[in-house]
């Protein structure tokens, strides 16, 4: 048994500061938050890169970085990540359309909050 104190993180506080919207910084953050999502990050990064090259446009990369910035912003707050997961499960088992809409509007509010963190 270790004599080291166990660090308990406040779920209302972010696990780390919001990283810059760069491929490298977001890669580290995504890997830190969820290893299984890191695989999707890599696949989507390569697809966005290919589209950017093929279209001679930076839009695919900007879209990719923004989308993953929102992912990180949502999940770097443990309480917000837990609420998102809870809402997603509740939507899946909603009994009617009105209940699903109400739950979905709360998900939208979480997404808006995260998007505001990303844009600044």
N, C-alpha and C positions, 0 to 999 in steps of 0.2 A: 504494500500500500504506500502511495506517495505522500510526502508531507506537503506537497505543493497544493495551494488552495485551488479549488475548482472555480474557473471563471464562468459566471453566468451572464450571458448577454441579455440586455434589456430588449425585448422584442419590438419595442416602439422606436428603437434607435437603429440607424442603418449599420450593417455589418462593416461597411467601408465607404469612403467618400465616392461620390459619383465620378467614374472615370471619364476621361476625355473621349469624344466620339471618334476614336481611331481604331483601326482593325486590331492592332496589337493590344491596346488597353482593354478593349471589349473582349477579346479572346481570353485574356487572363481573368477578367471578371466572370465571364460565362463559365469557364472551367472551374473557378472557385465556387460558384453557386450550384452548378449542376453538370456533372461530367457527361451525362447522357445528352444534354443539350449542346455540349461542345461539338459532338459529331454533326449535329444538324447545322451548327454555326459554320463549321468548315465546308460542308456541302453547299450551303447557301452563299458563302463567301465566294467559292469558286464559280458558282452559277452567275452571281452578280458581276464578277470580274469578266467572265466570258461575254456576258451581255454588254458590258461597258465597252469592251474591245470591239465587238461586232457592230455596235451602233455608234461608236465613236462619241460616247456620251458619258458624263460622270453621274447622271441621274441614277442608274442602277446601284452604284456604290453608295451614294447619299441615302437612297431608300434603305439599303441593307443596314447601313450604320445607324440610321434613325430607328429602324425596327428593333435591332438588337440593343440599342440604348434604352428603349422602352422596356424590353425584357429585363435588363439589368436593373433599371430604376424600380421596377415592380418588385423584384425578388431580393434586392439588397436590404429591404426592410422585412424582417421575419414576420411581423404581425400582418403586414400587407400581403405578403406571399401566402400566409396561412389563410387569410380571408379570401383571397382570389381562388385558392384551391377549394375552399369550402363552398364558395358561390358556384364554381364550375360543377361540383358534384350535385349541388342543389338544383341547378338548371337541368342537369341530365335526368333527374328524377321528378321534375316539376309535374304537378298533376294537371295543370291546364295552361293555356296560352298566357293568361294574365299573370299568373305566378312566374312563369318563365320570363315575361317582359320585365316585371319588377326586379327580379334577380339580375337580369341582363343589364338593366339600367345602373345597378350598383357596380357591376363589372366595368361598364363604360366610365363611370366616375373614377374608378381606380386607374383605368387606362389614361384618362385625361390628366389625373394627378401625376402619373409617371411621365407622360409626354411633356408636361410643364417643367419637370425636372431636367429633361433632356434638352429642351429648347432654351432653358435658361433663366 
